[in-house]
């Protein structure tokens, strides 16, 4: 079971306030200390567009991670990759992204899907030449807020192209929480056939409360790689008040309760989420933060 | 697929303020209008203990429900049943309850499980003599906050006794959200073997975010009866801030998205939840209230 923590990028990016670099570094190190072995640290985006991540270079330089952690950086374009490569020794993986639906891709990055694929091709080639591992994430893979249904065939064709362009892992994002368990199960069964040798990752949002039900369906279809965010941070909650990413601690709790090993210390992960809560000065919304882990260590009944 | 709406009892009971009878009646009628065909209307409890439901008789007398609705009343004991029977024509079903774990039952109703079973036996006999349908709910069926693990064998033995005492339906309550999908699947498969001819109902809480994942697991094990609460009301949220019952609108949304027919109009159910929100004067927390239903009615991509 592999879990990529995306909170330091996806979460911090969506906060109204800019966290100090030292706070980010502390939180990332707490996540590593909790046993997270895949962490998306930041993104090299234009600081005028996303001031929350303007300190990407400083975060990479300051953070100290054990060798067990695969650190990744979200790369919006070739220029972002060049900036990141100035700190090549600080990360092992890049994440590139596009949307499966034309209108979402257009509104998100101002390009057609074909243009995004061409750009990702160049980015991935450069990254592979630098011996970086490459993940590609396809947003709106289970539905688009502007276009509605997105055909699985279309998503898988894009995924196949991404694999040809060098992606070793492909994440499928349920960007606005439209997926249901039946759809998820059917999709990943088809994806496994279409993409042999590619690591398939599920990135669910809990927008409509089905996040962990979709995780269960994905597990049942053989998926063993997930993305989530500590404290339930981020995930572009739209409309305001809606839930975004599934919370890492809720995911880990369910997996552990099901007897699935993750190598993550749930107590320490919760400590990291509590530290984020304190740093942000507002209550975070994950279920485990409110309820705490299940406590079975009591004398059994009857 | 059968869904029992428990908000008017479980939800209103757990509100700090007492809702006016007319408001309760309006909300119940909205739920019926949305197509809910099983509604727990109130409970005949001691008004000094639960003042929120002191108007049980007035609610029963005032509410106007279509013949398609099976109205039920939660009955804490034989005395409560006698009070309810003064309004016999106003409901078709009673719900009796106990806990699977001794300490939870003791703290909840001040009786041993054996004493509760004896009382339920008398209550059910009287109810059956009045041609009332009988549901029994077993709380802490998947774990107890005081005792930890509760053996499925113990829960099923209690369930068998309840069936012998006249329960036609048995609900299994995950009172503090300790259940996980693997546990749920195994439990209901065993329950179906142990309790032939008894309707088996799942009553999940979303305390740790696994509510709908547990619904999915139960569905896969053949369960087709669920209890939930509109607006995510009630469910004894402990500690404060934790989530209780799964929200009816979140449940219905997932079922509909999976192509499972419920006969419920999700838009009207959301209207009822919004009306409850307005009546209570605070934002309710269901996911659908924030995010709205999935909208697939847009031009498809590619």
Interface residues (C-beta under 8 A of the other chain):
Chain A: X100 X101 X102 X103 X143 X144 X145 X146 X147 X148 X149 X150 X151 X154 X176 X177 X178 X180 X181 X182 X183 X206 X207 X208 X209 X210 X211 X212 X213 X215 X216 X217 X239 X241 X242 X243 X246 X247 X250 X253 X254 X257 X258 X259 X283 X286 X287 X288 X290 X291 X292 X294 X295 X296 X297 X298 X299 X300 X301 X302
Chain B: X100 X101 X102 X103 X143 X144 X145 X146 X147 X148 X149 X150 X151 X154 X176 X177 X178 X180 X181 X182 X183 X206 X207 X208 X209 X210 X211 X212 X213 X215 X216 X217 X239 X241 X242 X243 X246 X247 X250 X253 X254 X257 X258 X259 X283 X286 X287 X288 X290 X291 X292 X294 X295 X296 X297 X298 X299 X300 X301 X302
